Amino acid sequence: MSNTSRRDLNKAARLGHPSYVWRAGQERRFAMIRAWARVEGARVLVDGAGVGMYSRHLEEAGAWVVSIDIDFPSMAAASQYTANCLTAAGERLPFAAASFDTVLSHEVLEHVQDDAAAMSEIARVLKPGGRAVIFAPNRLYFFETHGHYWKGEYHFGNTPLINYLPDRWRNQLAPHVRAYRKSDLKRLIAPHPLRVIHWTQIYPGYDNIIARQPALGKGVRGFTRILEKTPLRAFGISHFLVLEKIQGA
């Protein structure tokens, strides 16, 4: 592997892969955002926007959107088709308190250096009555989807059962990314004037499998949609969490 390729992989490990495409999985998550938070006519912050796929669709749905990401090249790419792109860290948002009706944090908390500070900033910039929509990796999912390190080398791809190891072993294999138990997210939320409006876990969209083997992929997707209606949703790939800032806070 070339040095350039190795640098690209290490960057992907640290920052994650943003949504480069828009398929059924992204469309479903976007519908969930619109169902649980203000979009049309709202001031929306996409906190960790990547290359701006969700920002673009939020704008098309009638939101006034600001996108931030710590990675300048991602923001440069996003700025080609969505306005108001800023390079900034989620732990230090460059906005006044109570600036936004909605904050979207889509698979971002796991990558920031200080997730407690990032949650604090989300609470700070929300208007009273505003909502934060958060997607974050579930520690109970059967795979670590962000790859792992072995003997100092990063290996991209889904790795089974890493998240079931004790913290000290899991964090040696995946020091670049977090995965959250429900109790972990509760600790992040607890210090802030935020109340839980909705909390569940969702399974993947299986778009890659469907593209290769449509019948198999659609069958798996249909089966896991059924699981989401049972206690077995607890093993889904992501937490889907909607928080509302308490009025008067």
N, C-alpha and C positions, 0 to 999 in steps of 0.2 A: 504494500500500500504506500502511495506517495505521501510526502509530508503534507501536501495541500489537502489530500483526501482525509488524512488523519485529523488535521485542524478542523475541517468541515464537520466530521463526526463528533469531535469534542465540543464544538459549538452547538450542534444539535442536541447533544447530551445535556448541556447546561441550560439552554433556552427552550428546548422542546421544538416540535415541528408545528408551525401554525397550520390553519386550514388553507391549503392551496387550491382545493377544488370545492365545488358545491354540488353535493349529491343528496340522496334521500336522508342520510344520517344527519347532515347539516340542516337540511330543510326541517326535519323533525325537531331538532333542538331550537331552531329559530321560531317555530310555531309555539314551543313551550315558553320561550322568552316573551313572545307577544301575548300569550294567554295569562301570564302572571305579573307583568309589569307594564307601565306606560311606555308606549313607543310613539304612536302618532302624535305630533305636536309637542313631544317631550324633549327635554335636554338630557341626552344620554352620553355617558362616558363608557367607552370600551377600554377597559383597564387591562393592558396586555393584548393589543389588537393584532399582533403578528403582521401579516400582509394585508389586513383590512377586509377580509371576506365578510365577516359579520357587520362591520361598520358600513360597508356598501349596501347591504340588504336593509339595515336599519334606516339608512338615509332614504332608500327607495320606498320604505314603509312610512315615511313622513316624519322621522325624528331629526332633530338637530344634533349631530354627533361630533364628539371629540374623541380622537383615538390616541392612545399613548402606548409606547412600547420602549423598553430599554435598548432595543437593537436598532441602530440608525438605518442600516440597509433595509430592514423590514418596513420601517416608516417611509423611507424613500419609495419603496415599491408600492406601498398602500396609497401614497399621495397621488399616484397616477389616476386613481379612480374614486378616491374619497377625500373630502376636505378636512381641514383642521387636524393634521397629524403632528404630534409632538414626540420627541425623544425624551423620556423621563422614566424614573423608577417608581414602581408601585408603592414603595415605602415612603416616598416624598412627592406626593402629587402636587403639581404647581397650580393649584386652584384654591379659591376661597372656600370656607366652610359653607355648607348648604347650597352648593352650586348646581346639583344635578337631580333630576327626577328619578333617573334610573342609572344604575351602574351594572355593567356586565363584566364579570370575571370568568372567562371561559378557559378552563384548564390552565390556569396561570399561577394560583397560589403555591402549587407544588414546586415551582421553579424560582420564586423570589428568594433573596437571601434571608429575609426576616418576614415570615408570614404573619406574625402577630402585628408588626408595624403596618403591613399591607392591609390587614383587616381594619386596623384603627383608621387608616386613611380613607378606606371605603366608607366607614361610618361617618367620618368627619365631613366628607364632601356631599353626602346625601342630604337632600332637603327633608325636613320632618314630613313623614308620610311617604317619602320616596322609598324605592325598593332596590335592593341589590339581588341580582340573579347570579348564582355561583354554581359552576360545574367544577368538580375537583375529583381526582382519582380516589377510588375506593380501595382501602387496604384489604378488603375481603375478596376482591376480584382474583381470579385464579392465575392471572398473568401480570407481570410487571411489563407494561407496554412501552416503557422508555429505554429498554435495553439495560445492560449491566456492565460492570467492570470486572475483569478477571486478570490478575497479575499485571495491573496497570494499563491494560488495553481495554478500550470501550468496544462492546459488541452490541450492535443495533438489532432491534427486533423484540418480539414477545418472549419473555422468559418465565416459565411456569414456577409458581409456588414461592418465589422470593419473598413476597409480602407476608407469607405465613411463618417466616423465620422470626426469631427474637430480634428486637431492634438492633442490637449490637452487631449481629451477623447480617441482617438485611441491609443495614446502612453501610456496611463494608462493600457489599455487592452493588448497591444503588445509592452512592453518596450524593449523586447529582440531582435527585428528585425525591419528593415526599409522596407518600400515599396515606390517606386519612381514614382512621376509624371515626365513627360517629362521635365518640368522646373527644377526639382530638379537635374536631371542628367546634364542638360545644365550648371547649376551653378558649378557642380563638374568639368566639362570639361573646362570651359571658361578660367581659369588662365594658361592653358597649351598649348604647341605648337602641338595641335592635331586637325585634321579636320575630320569631319564626312563623312565617305564613304557610310555607309548604316545604316538605322535605321528603325525598324519596331517593331511590337508586334506579339507574337505568342501564340496560344492556347495550352493546354496540349496535351500529346500523348494518354491519356485515356487508358494506358496499363492495369491498374488494372481492369477497367470496362470490357475491352475486354477479359481479362482472365476469368472473371466470367460470362459475358453475351456477347458473341462475336458479335452477330447481333446488339444489342443496342450500344455497344461501338464503333463499326466500323461506325455505322450510325452517332453517335454524332461526331466522329472524322472527317468524311467526310463533315458534315455540317460546322464545325468550320474551316476546310480548306478553304471552300468557303468564310466564314466571313473574313478570313485573306486577301482576295483580295478586300475587301470593307473597307469603313471607320470604320466599326465595329471591325476591328482588334485592335482598340484603347483599347478594353476591354479584350485583351488577358492576359494570366497569367504572361508573361515575356516580358520585353524589350529585343530585340536583336540588339546590337549596335556594329558597326565596326568603329574604329578610326585609323587614320594613322598619324604617327609623321611627322611633316613638315620637309622637307629637309632643311638642313642648321641650324636647331634649336639646 
